[in-house]
Structure formats: C-alpha cells, structure tokens
C-alpha cells in the first residue's frame, strides 16, 4: 500500500483550502485570501501560486493515489 508523504499531505491541504476559497468566490463573491492578506499583496499572490503548484503536484501524483 502506498502511503502519502508529508509533501503529499501539504499539497492536498493547500489544494482543499484553495478550493474552498474558490467556492466562496463563486457563491458569495468573497475572496477569503484577499480579505486576510490584502488584494493581490505579495503574500496573497504567494498563496495563489502555492495553490496552483499544489494542483499540478496533486494531478501528477493522482495515479499513485488511486492505485491499490
């Protein structure tokens, strides 16, 4: 059985947080990241970049996640 390593878990958590943020944007036009860190501040841009990198990473490891 393949186990998830710490990088896998971090990427999944970041991706979930990003997905929840996009859900808030879609449902309520409320960007939580921008509300906390400022609209397009350096920190909020870094968070958006990390979410994007996490999405690519999780897509790359997704075949390992579904193998039995």
Phi and psi in degrees as a GROMACS rama.xvg file:
@    title "Ramachandran Plot"
@    xaxis  label "Phi"
@    yaxis  label "Psi"
@TYPE xy
-81.584  132.062  UNK-2
-103.316  151.267  UNK-3
-81.3932  135.622  UNK-4
-90.0848  178.076  UNK-5
-63.113  -37.2168  UNK-6
-65.0842  -39.8002  UNK-7
-59.1667  -47.6773  UNK-8
-63.8585  -42.1202  UNK-9
-61.6968  -44.4679  UNK-10
-62.6477  -41.5759  UNK-11
-65.0637  -43.4133  UNK-12
-63.7723  -44.8348  UNK-13
-61.3332  -40.5302  UNK-14
-65.3198  -38.9358  UNK-15
-64.9208  -45.5426  UNK-16
-60.4668  -42.991  UNK-17
-63.0429  -40.582  UNK-18
-64.5897  -40.4638  UNK-19
-64.8113  -39.165  UNK-20
-62.1305  -44.784  UNK-21
-64.8264  -33.0938  UNK-22
-63.4228  -41.4806  UNK-23
-64.2162  -39.6146  UNK-24
-63.101  -45.6481  UNK-25
-67.8663  -41.0909  UNK-26
-81.4658  -40.6646  UNK-27
-125.162  4.07752  UNK-28
53.9097  41.954  UNK-29
-125.523  116.834  UNK-30
-98.1834  103.631  UNK-31
-63.3979  -40.6256  UNK-32
-60.9705  -45.7684  UNK-33
-65.6619  -36.0808  UNK-34
-66.4676  -35.8397  UNK-35
-82.8703  -45.3029  UNK-36
-108.09  -3.52897  UNK-37
98.8415  145.245  UNK-38
-68.4456  115.404  UNK-39
55.271  33.9746  UNK-40
-72.2266  169.798  UNK-41
-59.5335  -42.494  UNK-42
-67.6432  -42.4542  UNK-43
-67.2194  -37.4425  UNK-44
-63.2244  -39.0317  UNK-45
-62.4125  -41.1169  UNK-46
-63.8137  -44.6853  UNK-47
-60.7462  -40.0161  UNK-48
-64.7938  -42.9847  UNK-49
-62.9517  -37.5744  UNK-50
-64.0416  -43.2601  UNK-51
-63.3641  -44.0364  UNK-52
-63.7818  -40.0365  UNK-53
-62.6537  -39.3857  UNK-54
-62.8976  -43.8331  UNK-55
-64.7973  -43.3688  UNK-56
-62.451  -47.8143  UNK-57
-65.9241  -36.2028  UNK-58
-62.5734  -38.3123  UNK-59
-69.3089  -36.5641  UNK-60
-92.8265  1.01324  UNK-61
-60.9523  -32.9738  UNK-62
-65.8101  -33.6015  UNK-63
-70.0982  -31.1127  UNK-64
-70.5777  -29.3749  UNK-65
-98.568  -6.58582  UNK-66
-69.7264  147.795  UNK-67
